[in-house]
Amino acid sequence: MTTALPEWFYPGPPGGWTAEMLDCLPPDAPRHVELIDGSLVMRPPQTAFHMFMVTRLTESERGIRPPCHLAVAREMTVTLGPRQRPEPDVLVVKREALADLHRTSYDPEDVHLIAEVVSPGSEDRDRTTKPIKYSNAGIRYMWRIELEDQEPVAYTFELEPSVKAYVPTGIHRKRLTTYVGFDVDIDLDLRPFLG
């Protein structure tokens, strides 16, 4: 079954969409839209794995517990440039960046860590496209979390600033234990969500 795109979507503005235009999409636009290379990208339907993993990472007691000058946010875009505004699943940002309650996007200098939970349909963007854009913007830490054999696996990365590229810092099964400017220890077991 094919669904027709609304008139405002296609062909889009001459030269492509810009980061500012994302705030002016019509009310019937999907809730979660990213801007990658001037093109609008609609997020695929969320899987149960994606929902549970984002919830686990953002839980105040068992998720990411940053120091007081940082805070956890979810599903907010980051404006990386005029034609780049991806929406990571989870972010750790400077606490003062949360003060503006009308804000719709963070600047890269406000972002300490980005976590992407891979879903069917987002594999290439989460594994290749977004990490290159995040590292080029100078975001220091990135995690990619995938489902393998019904279990979460977290791949952790740190920016190597001289080449503006991420280097792997670990592959984590069962527990995500790492250092990102602060200690992290997260139980990746999702069975408590399943009953």
Secondary structure, DSSP 4 states (H G I P E B T S, - for coil): ---PPPTTTSS-STT---TGGGGG--TTS-S-EEEETTEEEEPPPPPHHHHHHHHHHH-TTTS----TTEEEEES-EE--BTTBB---SEEEEEGGGGS-TT--EE-GGGEEEEEEE--TT-HHIIIIIHHHHHHHTT--EEEEEEEETTEEEEEEEEEETTTTEEEEEEEEESEEEEESSSEEEEE---GGGG-
